[in-house]
């Protein structure tokens, strides 16, 4: 049983994660480190396309996505719901409305993530599906910089709720918009063709049993 291997599980765990995971993965790694103190970690952070490329090339033990790739054989461990929400500057006129339609929102300037970002893809697709085009005023390849840009009044954006709950975010508000939040599952992904090490098995089991719980507790605080 993997739980009895505390002293035996050693080595380096290599993980590639999409940008939003940077807000919560350190918490999970801290808890994992408590149980397996002899484990080292190598962490890569990028957009969906970058993490996807690393998955195809068998670069890491694990990958973290909320938008899962379809053409690679993977073993996936879902552990938590992800929610994409609309964020606006604190004093934006739309905050006066109880709920905002996509039609109305499409008249306002948007700040979008770069091509290759899963968040960008989901956002554009949602508007297209309902027959609207977004007014893309700015493209920014960093969710941190997007938060600052929204707070500075540059425009509206779509971000994972995780990037808000774990950050201090003065000047930014979550807007009630029809069809939002857009929900998906956070999944820990392994390449199905790569034999998992003892360490990888320990991490997968840890995430399955504790991943969601640790993060939900952190959000509640
Ligand atoms: P990303 O995240 O926008 O950083 O590519 C995609 C995802 O949540 O899977």
Boltz pocket constraint, residues with backbone or C-beta under 6 A from the ligand:
constraints:
  - pocket:
      binder: B
      contacts: [[A, 18], [A, 19], [A, 20], [A, 46], [A, 47], [A, 48], [A, 49], [A, 64], [A, 65], [A, 66], [A, 67], [A, 68], [A, 113], [A, 116], [A, 117], [A, 118], [A, 119], [A, 120]]
      max_distance: 6.0
